Amino acid sequence: MKKTIWITVSVVCIIFVTSLIINQLTAQSSTKGGIISKPIPANVMKIAEKSCVKCHTEPGNGMALAHLNLSNWDKFSMEKQADRAKEMCNMVSKDKMPPKNFSAKNPDGVPTKEEVKTICDWAQSIRIIKK
């Protein structure tokens, strides 16, 4: 009798601990740093559509996609989104993006100073809260 109670309690404890572990792993995989990924705001996306998406979305330029694939933005963790947004700000601020050959062929695709500021303000607004 005591042995059956002992076995039953052990099995219940194992099931309980296993469910806690699985729940913790599921929660960690669905959120990074306590925050799920966020879409690019409409005002920033409007700038990206004229200056970035031709190369940085599928089926764009292979090298451009290797650095930043905007088609996968919603799959990035919040940390990766913050890193990529800051890199976008850095590249447009230093006139490294869009590249010179794109800019020469598409002068309307070059972001204005105000648009660069909009991108950089957005990049700075992304905050990662770690638990």
The 8 nearest C-alpha neighbors of each residue, nearest first, counted from 0:
[[1, 3, 2, 4, 5, 6, 7, 8],
 [2, 0, 4, 3, 5, 6, 7, 8],
 [1, 3, 5, 0, 4, 6, 7, 8],
 [4, 2, 6, 0, 5, 1, 7, 8],
 [3, 5, 7, 1, 6, 2, 8, 0],
 [4, 6, 2, 8, 3, 7, 1, 9],
 [7, 5, 9, 3, 4, 8, 10, 2],
 [8, 6, 4, 10, 9, 5, 3, 11],
 [7, 9, 11, 5, 6, 10, 4, 12],
 [10, 8, 6, 12, 7, 11, 5, 13],
 [9, 11, 13, 7, 12, 8, 6, 14],
 [10, 12, 14, 8, 9, 13, 15, 7],
 [13, 11, 15, 9, 10, 14, 16, 8],
 [12, 14, 10, 16, 15, 11, 17, 9],
 [15, 13, 17, 11, 12, 16, 18, 10],
 [14, 16, 12, 18, 13, 17, 11, 19],
 [17, 15, 19, 13, 18, 14, 12, 20],
 [18, 16, 14, 20, 19, 15, 13, 21],
 [17, 19, 21, 15, 20, 16, 22, 14],
 [20, 18, 16, 22, 17, 21, 23, 15],
 [21, 19, 23, 17, 22, 18, 24, 16],
 [20, 22, 18, 24, 23, 19, 25, 17],
 [21, 23, 19, 25, 20, 24, 18, 26],
 [24, 22, 20, 26, 21, 25, 19, 27],
 [25, 23, 27, 21, 26, 22, 28, 20],
 [24, 26, 22, 28, 27, 23, 21, 29],
 [25, 27, 23, 29, 24, 28, 22, 30],
 [28, 26, 24, 30, 25, 29, 23, 31],
 [27, 29, 25, 26, 30, 24, 31, 23],
 [30, 28, 26, 27, 25, 31, 35, 24],
 [31, 29, 35, 27, 33, 34, 28, 26],
 [30, 32, 33, 34, 76, 35, 77, 27],
 [31, 33, 129, 34, 128, 130, 30, 127],
 [32, 34, 31, 30, 129, 130, 128, 35],
 [35, 33, 32, 30, 31, 36, 77, 128],
 [34, 36, 30, 77, 31, 37, 33, 76],
 [35, 37, 77, 76, 73, 75, 34, 38],
 [38, 36, 35, 39, 73, 77, 80, 72],
 [39, 37, 40, 73, 36, 72, 41, 44],
 [38, 40, 44, 41, 43, 37, 72, 42],
 [41, 39, 43, 42, 44, 38, 121, 37],
 [40, 42, 44, 43, 45, 39, 38, 46],
 [41, 43, 45, 44, 40, 46, 117, 39],
 [44, 42, 46, 45, 40, 41, 118, 47],
 [43, 45, 47, 41, 46, 42, 48, 39],
 [44, 46, 48, 42, 43, 47, 41, 49],
 [47, 45, 43, 44, 48, 49, 50, 114],
 [48, 46, 51, 44, 50, 49, 45, 52],
 [49, 47, 45, 52, 46, 50, 51, 44],
 [48, 50, 108, 47, 46, 51, 45, 52],
 [49, 51, 108, 47, 48, 109, 46, 97],
 [52, 50, 47, 53, 55, 48, 54, 49],
 [51, 53, 55, 48, 56, 54, 47, 50],
 [54, 52, 51, 55, 59, 56, 50, 48],
 [53, 55, 59, 60, 52, 56, 63, 51],
 [54, 56, 52, 68, 64, 63, 59, 69],
 [57, 55, 70, 52, 69, 59, 68, 54],
 [58, 56, 59, 70, 55, 68, 64, 54],
 [57, 59, 56, 60, 54, 61, 55, 53],
 [60, 58, 54, 57, 56, 55, 53, 61],
 [59, 61, 54, 63, 62, 64, 55, 58],
 [62, 60, 64, 63, 65, 59, 54, 58],
 [61, 63, 65, 64, 60, 66, 59, 54],
 [64, 62, 60, 66, 65, 61, 55, 54],
 [63, 65, 68, 67, 61, 55, 66, 62],
 [64, 66, 62, 63, 67, 61, 68, 60],
 [67, 65, 63, 64, 62, 68, 55, 83],
 [66, 68, 64, 65, 55, 69, 63, 83],
 [67, 69, 64, 55, 70, 56, 71, 65],
 [68, 70, 72, 71, 56, 55, 67, 52],
 [69, 71, 56, 68, 72, 57, 55, 73],
 [72, 70, 69, 74, 73, 68, 75, 56],
 [71, 73, 69, 75, 74, 70, 68, 80],
 [72, 74, 75, 71, 36, 38, 37, 70],
 [75, 73, 71, 72, 76, 36, 70, 80],
 [76, 74, 72, 73, 79, 80, 77, 36],
 [75, 77, 79, 78, 36, 31, 80, 74],
 [76, 78, 36, 80, 79, 81, 35, 31],
 [79, 77, 81, 76, 80, 82, 127, 31],
 [78, 80, 82, 76, 81, 77, 75, 83],
 [81, 79, 77, 83, 78, 82, 75, 84],
 [80, 82, 84, 78, 79, 83, 125, 77],
 [83, 81, 79, 85, 80, 84, 86, 78],
 [82, 84, 86, 80, 85, 81, 79, 87],
 [85, 83, 122, 87, 81, 86, 82, 80],
 [86, 84, 88, 122, 82, 87, 83, 89],
 [85, 87, 89, 83, 88, 84, 90, 82],
 [88, 86, 84, 90, 85, 89, 83, 91],
 [89, 87, 119, 85, 86, 91, 90, 92],
 [88, 90, 86, 92, 87, 91, 85, 93],
 [89, 91, 95, 87, 93, 96, 92, 88],
 [92, 90, 94, 96, 93, 88, 89, 95],
 [93, 91, 89, 90, 94, 88, 115, 95],
 [92, 94, 90, 95, 91, 89, 96, 88],
 [95, 93, 91, 96, 92, 90, 97, 98],
 [96, 94, 90, 93, 98, 91, 97, 92],
 [97, 95, 98, 91, 94, 90, 93, 99],
 [96, 98, 95, 102, 101, 50, 99, 109],
 [99, 97, 96, 101, 100, 95, 102, 94],
 [98, 100, 102, 101, 103, 97, 96, 95],
 [99, 101, 103, 102, 98, 104, 97, 105],
 [102, 100, 104, 98, 99, 103, 105, 97],
 [101, 103, 99, 105, 106, 100, 104, 109],
 [104, 102, 100, 101, 105, 106, 99, 98],
 [103, 105, 101, 102, 106, 100, 99, 108],
 [106, 104, 102, 108, 107, 103, 101, 109],
 [105, 107, 102, 108, 109, 103, 104, 101],
 [108, 106, 105, 109, 49, 110, 102, 50],
 [109, 107, 50, 49, 105, 106, 110, 102],
 [108, 110, 107, 106, 102, 50, 111, 97],
 [111, 109, 114, 115, 108, 50, 112, 46],
 [110, 112, 114, 113, 115, 109, 116, 108],
 [111, 113, 115, 114, 116, 110, 92, 117],
 [112, 114, 116, 111, 115, 117, 110, 118],
 [115, 113, 117, 111, 116, 112, 110, 118],
 [114, 116, 112, 118, 117, 113, 110, 119],
 [117, 115, 113, 119, 114, 118, 120, 112],
 [116, 118, 114, 120, 115, 119, 121, 113],
 [119, 117, 115, 121, 116, 120, 88, 43],
 [118, 120, 88, 122, 116, 121, 117, 123],
 [121, 119, 117, 123, 122, 118, 116, 124],
 [120, 122, 124, 118, 119, 123, 117, 125],
 [123, 121, 84, 119, 85, 124, 120, 125],
 [122, 124, 120, 121, 125, 119, 85, 126],
 [125, 123, 121, 122, 126, 120, 119, 81],
 [126, 124, 123, 122, 81, 127, 121, 84],
 [127, 125, 124, 128, 81, 123, 77, 78],
 [126, 128, 129, 78, 32, 125, 77, 34],
 [129, 127, 32, 126, 130, 33, 34, 31],
 [130, 128, 32, 127, 33, 31, 34, 126],
 [129, 32, 33, 128, 31, 127, 34, 27]]
